[in-house]
Amino acid sequence: MTTSTTPARIDVYSRVTNKILADLENGVRTWQKPWNASHTAGGITLPLRHNGTPYRGVNVLLLWCEAMEKGFNSPIWMTYKQASEIGAQVRKGEQGSLVVYADRFTKKETDDQGAESEREIPFMKGYTVFNVEQIDGLPAQYVAKTQESPVAMPRIENAERFFAATGATIRHGGNQAFYSPTVDFVQMPPRETFKDAEAYSATLAHELTHWTAHPSRLARELGNRFGNEAYAAEELIAEMGSAFLCADLGITLEVREDHAAYLASWLKVLKADSRAIFTAAAQAQRAADYLHTLQTHAEAMAA
């Protein structure tokens, strides 16, 4: 039987997918928007909830997109109710932005023989948030101007430590960046061939996202989910995984023009399945999370 929540859930999937599709059809990759040249204030950061907790997965893409389209420099978002509870007020006429919430609930069922069982049912709902730049009367901590880091190099050194702690085999040479799943290593062109340290780091973040797919790590198998488009889907995951990592590490994302060829395949995947972007974003978030867990392991080994 179709549950009463199904139409709303499908609507959320469609709304999110249509938003990403509109960008891709204009040749814009939503996950690269925070590094547009016009985005000069506030630095690079993940979108944040009112309590400072970063958003994750597809919500990162949605709010990055909203921030760029509407010109918001602040990364902080909250609901109308959350603003009201701290004595603030969303300005009249302001339009909110969509984010989604997914979870599961347990339903108890009884069969014809009277035996009871439990079944987990996934659900998703959308809700509206506002950027703090749309709200009046907020406490000072929500509206303080973000200061640019005066020195860029420490952020790159931090990225170098992050990449080294993964334990991945990283080789240098040639003129291509790629991950070899059969031999399990990442190949990078020589550092001096990149235009700057951030371009090198962003590219390495992309390839390390691929590296997480190995059977000994996350065992990411996309064939059953995406069929003939699995390779393009993996590139989509790697692009978003790189974007998430770059935001974590404070690195300007390098636009990989050689990946423009995947655009048509991405459009095909997303048009065929409104849930595909959710799957890709979730896999990208999982890859980024996995690479972060390796930092903790490396620190424990060094202690």
KELO-704948 format. One record per residue (C-alpha): z, x, y; residue number from 1; residue in three letters. Coordinates in Angstrom, 1 decimal. Layout:
<rs>
<r <Z, X, Y>, NUM, 'ALA'>
...
</rs>
This chain:
<rs>
<r <0.0, 0.0, 0.0>, 1, 'MET'>
<r <-0.8, 1.3, 3.5>, 2, 'THR'>
<r <2.4, 1.8, 5.5>, 3, 'THR'>
<r <2.7, 0.4, 9.0>, 4, 'SER'>
<r <3.0, 4.0, 10.4>, 5, 'THR'>
<r <-0.5, 5.0, 9.2>, 6, 'THR'>
<r <-2.5, 3.7, 12.2>, 7, 'PRO'>
<r <-0.2, 5.5, 14.7>, 8, 'ALA'>
<r <-0.3, 8.7, 12.6>, 9, 'ARG'>
<r <-4.1, 8.7, 12.4>, 10, 'ILE'>
<r <-4.2, 8.1, 16.2>, 11, 'ASP'>
<r <-2.1, 11.2, 16.8>, 12, 'VAL'>
<r <-4.3, 13.3, 14.5>, 13, 'TYR'>
<r <-7.4, 12.0, 16.3>, 14, 'SER'>
<r <-6.1, 12.5, 19.8>, 15, 'ARG'>
<r <-5.2, 16.1, 19.1>, 16, 'VAL'>
<r <-8.4, 16.9, 17.3>, 17, 'THR'>
<r <-10.6, 15.3, 19.9>, 18, 'ASN'>
<r <-8.8, 17.4, 22.6>, 19, 'LYS'>
<r <-9.6, 20.7, 20.7>, 20, 'ILE'>
<r <-13.1, 19.5, 19.9>, 21, 'LEU'>
<r <-13.8, 18.9, 23.6>, 22, 'ALA'>
<r <-12.9, 22.4, 24.4>, 23, 'ASP'>
<r <-14.9, 23.9, 21.6>, 24, 'LEU'>
<r <-18.0, 21.9, 22.5>, 25, 'GLU'>
<r <-17.7, 23.4, 26.0>, 26, 'ASN'>
<r <-17.6, 26.9, 24.4>, 27, 'GLY'>
<r <-13.9, 27.3, 25.2>, 28, 'VAL'>
<r <-11.3, 28.3, 22.6>, 29, 'ARG'>
<r <-8.1, 26.5, 23.5>, 30, 'THR'>
<r <-5.9, 29.3, 22.2>, 31, 'TRP'>
<r <-7.4, 31.7, 24.6>, 32, 'GLN'>
<r <-6.8, 29.7, 27.7>, 33, 'LYS'>
<r <-3.5, 31.3, 28.8>, 34, 'PRO'>
<r <-5.4, 34.5, 29.4>, 35, 'TRP'>
<r <-8.0, 33.1, 31.7>, 36, 'ASN'>
<r <-8.4, 35.2, 34.9>, 37, 'ALA'>
<r <-7.1, 32.4, 37.0>, 38, 'SER'>
<r <-3.8, 32.3, 35.2>, 39, 'HIS'>
<r <-2.0, 34.9, 37.3>, 40, 'THR'>
<r <1.5, 33.5, 37.7>, 41, 'ALA'>
<r <4.2, 33.4, 35.1>, 42, 'GLY'>
<r <2.9, 36.0, 32.7>, 43, 'GLY'>
<r <2.1, 35.3, 29.1>, 44, 'ILE'>
<r <4.5, 33.1, 27.2>, 45, 'THR'>
<r <4.8, 30.4, 24.6>, 46, 'LEU'>
<r <5.4, 26.9, 26.0>, 47, 'PRO'>
<r <9.2, 26.2, 26.1>, 48, 'LEU'>
<r <11.3, 23.1, 25.6>, 49, 'ARG'>
<r <13.8, 22.2, 28.2>, 50, 'HIS'>
<r <16.5, 24.2, 26.3>, 51, 'ASN'>
<r <14.4, 27.3, 26.1>, 52, 'GLY'>
<r <13.2, 26.8, 22.5>, 53, 'THR'>
<r <9.6, 27.7, 22.1>, 54, 'PRO'>
<r <7.1, 25.1, 20.8>, 55, 'TYR'>
<r <5.3, 26.0, 17.6>, 56, 'ARG'>
<r <2.0, 25.4, 15.8>, 57, 'GLY'>
<r <-0.4, 22.9, 17.2>, 58, 'VAL'>
<r <1.9, 22.0, 20.1>, 59, 'ASN'>
<r <1.4, 25.6, 21.5>, 60, 'VAL'>
<r <-2.3, 24.9, 21.7>, 61, 'LEU'>
<r <-1.9, 21.5, 23.2>, 62, 'LEU'>
<r <0.5, 22.7, 26.0>, 63, 'LEU'>
<r <-1.5, 25.9, 26.7>, 64, 'TRP'>
<r <-4.5, 23.6, 27.2>, 65, 'CYS'>
<r <-2.6, 21.2, 29.5>, 66, 'GLU'>
<r <-1.2, 24.1, 31.6>, 67, 'ALA'>
<r <-4.6, 25.5, 32.2>, 68, 'MET'>
<r <-6.3, 22.2, 32.9>, 69, 'GLU'>
<r <-3.7, 21.0, 35.3>, 70, 'LYS'>
<r <-2.9, 24.4, 36.9>, 71, 'GLY'>
<r <0.8, 24.7, 35.8>, 72, 'PHE'>
<r <2.3, 28.2, 36.0>, 73, 'ASN'>
<r <5.7, 27.3, 34.5>, 74, 'SER'>
<r <6.0, 27.3, 30.7>, 75, 'PRO'>
<r <8.8, 24.7, 30.6>, 76, 'ILE'>
<r <8.3, 21.1, 29.5>, 77, 'TRP'>
<r <10.6, 18.1, 29.0>, 78, 'MET'>
<r <10.6, 14.4, 28.4>, 79, 'THR'>
<r <11.2, 11.8, 31.1>, 80, 'TYR'>
<r <14.6, 11.1, 29.5>, 81, 'LYS'>
<r <15.6, 14.7, 29.4>, 82, 'GLN'>
<r <14.7, 15.1, 33.1>, 83, 'ALA'>
<r <16.8, 12.0, 34.0>, 84, 'SER'>
<r <19.8, 13.2, 32.1>, 85, 'GLU'>
<r <20.1, 16.3, 34.3>, 86, 'ILE'>
<r <19.6, 14.3, 37.5>, 87, 'GLY'>
<r <15.9, 15.0, 38.0>, 88, 'ALA'>
<r <13.0, 12.6, 38.4>, 89, 'GLN'>
<r <9.4, 12.8, 37.3>, 90, 'VAL'>
<r <7.2, 12.2, 40.4>, 91, 'ARG'>
<r <5.5, 8.9, 40.6>, 92, 'LYS'>
<r <1.9, 9.0, 39.4>, 93, 'GLY'>
<r <2.3, 12.1, 37.3>, 94, 'GLU'>
<r <0.6, 12.0, 33.9>, 95, 'GLN'>
<r <2.4, 13.4, 30.9>, 96, 'GLY'>
<r <1.1, 15.6, 28.1>, 97, 'SER'>
<r <1.0, 14.9, 24.4>, 98, 'LEU'>
<r <3.0, 16.8, 21.9>, 99, 'VAL'>
<r <3.6, 15.9, 18.2>, 100, 'VAL'>
<r <6.6, 15.8, 15.9>, 101, 'TYR'>
<r <6.2, 15.9, 12.1>, 102, 'ALA'>
<r <8.9, 15.4, 9.5>, 103, 'ASP'>
<r <9.6, 13.7, 6.2>, 104, 'ARG'>
<r <11.9, 10.8, 5.1>, 105, 'PHE'>
<r <13.2, 10.0, 1.6>, 106, 'THR'>
<r <12.4, 6.5, 0.3>, 107, 'LYS'>
<r <14.3, 5.2, -2.8>, 108, 'LYS'>
<r <12.2, 3.1, -5.2>, 109, 'GLU'>
<r <12.9, 1.1, -8.3>, 110, 'THR'>
<r <10.4, 0.7, -11.0>, 111, 'ASP'>
<r <9.8, -2.3, -13.3>, 112, 'ASP'>
<r <12.4, -1.0, -15.8>, 113, 'GLN'>
<r <15.1, -0.7, -13.1>, 114, 'GLY'>
<r <15.0, 3.1, -12.9>, 115, 'ALA'>
<r <15.5, 4.5, -9.4>, 116, 'GLU'>
<r <13.6, 7.4, -8.0>, 117, 'SER'>
<r <13.1, 9.1, -4.6>, 118, 'GLU'>
<r <9.9, 9.8, -2.9>, 119, 'ARG'>
<r <9.4, 12.0, 0.2>, 120, 'GLU'>
<r <7.0, 10.5, 2.7>, 121, 'ILE'>
<r <5.6, 12.7, 5.5>, 122, 'PRO'>
<r <5.2, 11.2, 9.0>, 123, 'PHE'>
<r <4.0, 12.3, 12.4>, 124, 'MET'>
<r <4.4, 10.8, 15.8>, 125, 'LYS'>
<r <3.3, 11.8, 19.3>, 126, 'GLY'>
<r <5.4, 11.8, 22.4>, 127, 'TYR'>
<r <5.0, 12.6, 26.1>, 128, 'THR'>
<r <6.4, 15.6, 28.0>, 129, 'VAL'>
<r <6.1, 16.7, 31.6>, 130, 'PHE'>
<r <5.8, 20.2, 33.0>, 131, 'ASN'>
<r <8.7, 21.1, 35.3>, 132, 'VAL'>
<r <6.2, 21.4, 38.1>, 133, 'GLU'>
<r <5.8, 17.6, 37.9>, 134, 'GLN'>
<r <9.5, 16.9, 38.3>, 135, 'ILE'>
<r <11.7, 16.8, 41.4>, 136, 'ASP'>
<r <15.4, 17.6, 41.7>, 137, 'GLY'>
<r <15.7, 20.1, 38.8>, 138, 'LEU'>
<r <18.5, 22.7, 38.6>, 139, 'PRO'>
<r <17.5, 26.1, 39.9>, 140, 'ALA'>
<r <17.1, 27.7, 36.4>, 141, 'GLN'>
<r <14.1, 25.4, 35.7>, 142, 'TYR'>
<r <12.2, 26.3, 38.8>, 143, 'VAL'>
<r <12.9, 30.0, 39.3>, 144, 'ALA'>
<r <9.8, 32.0, 39.7>, 145, 'LYS'>
<r <8.9, 34.2, 36.7>, 146, 'THR'>
<r <8.8, 37.9, 37.7>, 147, 'GLN'>
<r <5.9, 40.0, 36.4>, 148, 'GLU'>
<r <7.0, 43.0, 34.3>, 149, 'SER'>
<r <6.6, 46.1, 36.6>, 150, 'PRO'>
<r <5.7, 48.3, 33.7>, 151, 'VAL'>
<r <3.1, 47.3, 31.1>, 152, 'ALA'>
<r <3.6, 50.2, 28.7>, 153, 'MET'>
<r <7.0, 49.2, 27.1>, 154, 'PRO'>
<r <5.4, 46.0, 26.0>, 155, 'ARG'>
<r <2.6, 47.9, 24.2>, 156, 'ILE'>
<r <5.2, 50.3, 22.7>, 157, 'GLU'>
<r <7.0, 47.2, 21.4>, 158, 'ASN'>
<r <3.8, 46.0, 19.8>, 159, 'ALA'>
<r <3.3, 49.4, 18.1>, 160, 'GLU'>
<r <6.8, 49.2, 16.6>, 161, 'ARG'>
<r <6.0, 45.6, 15.5>, 162, 'PHE'>
<r <2.8, 46.5, 13.7>, 163, 'PHE'>
<r <4.3, 49.6, 12.1>, 164, 'ALA'>
<r <7.2, 47.5, 10.7>, 165, 'ALA'>
<r <4.8, 45.3, 8.8>, 166, 'THR'>
<r <4.2, 48.1, 6.3>, 167, 'GLY'>
<r <0.5, 47.3, 6.3>, 168, 'ALA'>
<r <-2.0, 50.1, 5.5>, 169, 'THR'>
<r <-4.0, 50.6, 8.7>, 170, 'ILE'>
<r <-6.9, 52.9, 8.7>, 171, 'ARG'>
<r <-9.0, 54.1, 11.7>, 172, 'HIS'>
<r <-12.7, 54.9, 11.8>, 173, 'GLY'>
<r <-16.1, 53.4, 12.0>, 174, 'GLY'>
<r <-17.1, 50.7, 14.5>, 175, 'ASN'>
<r <-15.7, 47.5, 12.9>, 176, 'GLN'>
<r <-12.3, 45.8, 12.7>, 177, 'ALA'>
<r <-11.7, 44.0, 9.4>, 178, 'PHE'>
<r <-9.2, 43.3, 6.6>, 179, 'TYR'>
<r <-10.3, 44.3, 3.1>, 180, 'SER'>
<r <-8.6, 41.8, 0.6>, 181, 'PRO'>
<r <-9.8, 43.7, -2.5>, 182, 'THR'>
<r <-8.3, 47.1, -1.4>, 183, 'VAL'>
<r <-5.6, 45.5, 0.8>, 184, 'ASP'>
<r <-5.9, 47.5, 4.0>, 185, 'PHE'>
<r <-6.8, 46.9, 7.6>, 186, 'VAL'>
<r <-9.6, 48.9, 9.1>, 187, 'GLN'>
<r <-9.7, 49.5, 12.9>, 188, 'MET'>
<r <-12.1, 51.5, 15.0>, 189, 'PRO'>
<r <-10.6, 54.6, 16.7>, 190, 'PRO'>
<r <-8.2, 53.7, 19.5>, 191, 'ARG'>
<r <-10.2, 55.4, 22.2>, 192, 'GLU'>
<r <-13.2, 53.1, 21.5>, 193, 'THR'>
<r <-11.2, 50.1, 22.9>, 194, 'PHE'>
<r <-11.2, 49.3, 26.6>, 195, 'LYS'>
<r <-7.4, 49.4, 26.8>, 196, 'ASP'>
<r <-4.2, 49.4, 24.7>, 197, 'ALA'>
<r <-4.0, 45.6, 24.9>, 198, 'GLU'>
<r <-7.5, 45.1, 23.5>, 199, 'ALA'>
<r <-6.5, 47.3, 20.6>, 200, 'TYR'>
<r <-3.2, 45.5, 19.9>, 201, 'SER'>
<r <-4.7, 42.0, 20.2>, 202, 'ALA'>
<r <-7.5, 43.0, 17.7>, 203, 'THR'>
<r <-4.9, 44.5, 15.3>, 204, 'LEU'>
<r <-2.8, 41.2, 15.5>, 205, 'ALA'>
<r <-5.9, 39.3, 14.4>, 206, 'HIS'>
<r <-6.5, 41.5, 11.4>, 207, 'GLU'>
<r <-2.9, 41.5, 10.4>, 208, 'LEU'>
<r <-3.0, 37.7, 10.4>, 209, 'THR'>
<r <-5.8, 38.1, 7.8>, 210, 'HIS'>
<r <-3.5, 40.6, 5.9>, 211, 'TRP'>
<r <-0.8, 37.9, 5.4>, 212, 'THR'>
<r <-3.3, 35.9, 3.2>, 213, 'ALA'>
<r <-3.0, 38.4, 0.3>, 214, 'HIS'>
<r <-1.6, 36.9, -2.9>, 215, 'PRO'>
<r <1.5, 39.1, -2.7>, 216, 'SER'>
<r <2.3, 37.7, 0.7>, 217, 'ARG'>
<r <1.5, 34.1, 1.7>, 218, 'LEU'>
<r <-1.3, 33.6, -0.9>, 219, 'ALA'>
<r <-3.4, 31.6, 1.5>, 220, 'ARG'>
<r <-6.1, 29.9, -0.4>, 221, 'GLU'>
<r <-8.3, 27.7, 1.7>, 222, 'LEU'>
<r <-11.2, 26.9, -0.7>, 223, 'GLY'>
<r <-9.8, 23.6, -1.9>, 224, 'ASN'>
<r <-8.9, 22.5, 1.6>, 225, 'ARG'>
<r <-12.0, 23.5, 3.5>, 226, 'PHE'>
<r <-14.7, 24.0, 0.8>, 227, 'GLY'>
<r <-17.7, 25.9, 2.0>, 228, 'ASN'>
<r <-16.2, 26.3, 5.5>, 229, 'GLU'>
<r <-13.1, 28.2, 4.1>, 230, 'ALA'>
<r <-14.2, 31.5, 5.6>, 231, 'TYR'>
<r <-14.7, 30.1, 9.1>, 232, 'ALA'>
<r <-11.3, 28.3, 8.7>, 233, 'ALA'>
<r <-9.7, 31.6, 7.9>, 234, 'GLU'>
<r <-11.2, 33.1, 11.1>, 235, 'GLU'>
<r <-9.8, 30.2, 13.0>, 236, 'LEU'>
<r <-6.3, 30.8, 11.5>, 237, 'ILE'>
<r <-6.6, 34.5, 12.4>, 238, 'ALA'>
<r <-7.6, 33.8, 16.0>, 239, 'GLU'>
<r <-4.7, 31.4, 16.5>, 240, 'MET'>
<r <-2.3, 33.7, 14.6>, 241, 'GLY'>
<r <-3.3, 36.5, 17.0>, 242, 'SER'>
<r <-2.8, 34.3, 20.0>, 243, 'ALA'>
<r <0.7, 33.3, 18.8>, 244, 'PHE'>
<r <1.6, 37.0, 18.2>, 245, 'LEU'>
<r <0.2, 38.1, 21.5>, 246, 'CYS'>
<r <2.3, 35.5, 23.3>, 247, 'ALA'>
<r <5.4, 36.8, 21.4>, 248, 'ASP'>
<r <4.6, 40.4, 22.2>, 249, 'LEU'>
<r <3.4, 39.9, 25.8>, 250, 'GLY'>
<r <-0.1, 41.2, 25.1>, 251, 'ILE'>
<r <-3.2, 39.9, 26.8>, 252, 'THR'>
<r <-5.4, 38.4, 24.2>, 253, 'LEU'>
<r <-8.7, 40.1, 23.6>, 254, 'GLU'>
<r <-11.6, 37.7, 23.5>, 255, 'VAL'>
<r <-13.5, 38.5, 20.3>, 256, 'ARG'>
<r <-17.1, 37.6, 21.2>, 257, 'GLU'>
<r <-18.3, 38.6, 17.7>, 258, 'ASP'>
<r <-16.4, 35.4, 16.6>, 259, 'HIS'>
<r <-18.5, 33.1, 18.7>, 260, 'ALA'>
<r <-20.8, 32.7, 15.6>, 261, 'ALA'>
<r <-18.0, 30.7, 14.0>, 262, 'TYR'>
<r <-18.0, 28.0, 16.7>, 263, 'LEU'>
<r <-20.5, 25.7, 15.0>, 264, 'ALA'>
<r <-18.5, 26.0, 11.7>, 265, 'SER'>
<r <-15.3, 25.2, 13.5>, 266, 'TRP'>
<r <-16.8, 22.1, 15.1>, 267, 'LEU'>
<r <-18.1, 21.0, 11.7>, 268, 'LYS'>
<r <-14.7, 21.4, 10.1>, 269, 'VAL'>
<r <-12.8, 19.6, 12.8>, 270, 'LEU'>
<r <-15.3, 16.7, 13.1>, 271, 'LYS'>
<r <-15.2, 16.2, 9.3>, 272, 'ALA'>
<r <-11.4, 16.1, 9.2>, 273, 'ASP'>
<r <-9.0, 15.2, 12.0>, 274, 'SER'>
<r <-6.2, 16.9, 10.2>, 275, 'ARG'>
<r <-7.9, 20.3, 9.9>, 276, 'ALA'>
<r <-6.6, 21.7, 13.2>, 277, 'ILE'>
<r <-3.0, 20.8, 12.2>, 278, 'PHE'>
<r <-3.5, 22.7, 8.9>, 279, 'THR'>
<r <-5.0, 25.7, 10.6>, 280, 'ALA'>
<r <-2.3, 25.9, 13.3>, 281, 'ALA'>
<r <0.4, 25.5, 10.7>, 282, 'ALA'>
<r <-1.1, 28.3, 8.7>, 283, 'GLN'>
<r <-1.4, 30.5, 11.8>, 284, 'ALA'>
<r <2.2, 29.8, 12.7>, 285, 'GLN'>
<r <3.3, 30.6, 9.1>, 286, 'ARG'>
<r <1.4, 33.9, 9.3>, 287, 'ALA'>
<r <3.1, 34.9, 12.6>, 288, 'ALA'>
<r <6.5, 33.9, 11.2>, 289, 'ASP'>
<r <5.9, 36.0, 8.1>, 290, 'TYR'>
<r <5.0, 39.1, 10.2>, 291, 'LEU'>
<r <8.2, 38.6, 12.2>, 292, 'HIS'>
<r <10.3, 38.5, 9.0>, 293, 'THR'>
<r <9.0, 41.9, 8.2>, 294, 'LEU'>
<r <10.6, 43.2, 11.4>, 295, 'GLN'>
<r <14.1, 42.2, 10.1>, 296, 'THR'>
<r <13.4, 43.8, 6.8>, 297, 'HIS'>
<r <12.3, 47.1, 8.4>, 298, 'ALA'>
<r <15.4, 47.1, 10.6>, 299, 'GLU'>
<r <17.7, 46.5, 7.6>, 300, 'ALA'>
<r <16.0, 49.4, 5.7>, 301, 'MET'>
<r <16.5, 51.7, 8.6>, 302, 'ALA'>
<r <20.2, 50.9, 9.0>, 303, 'ALA'>
</rs>
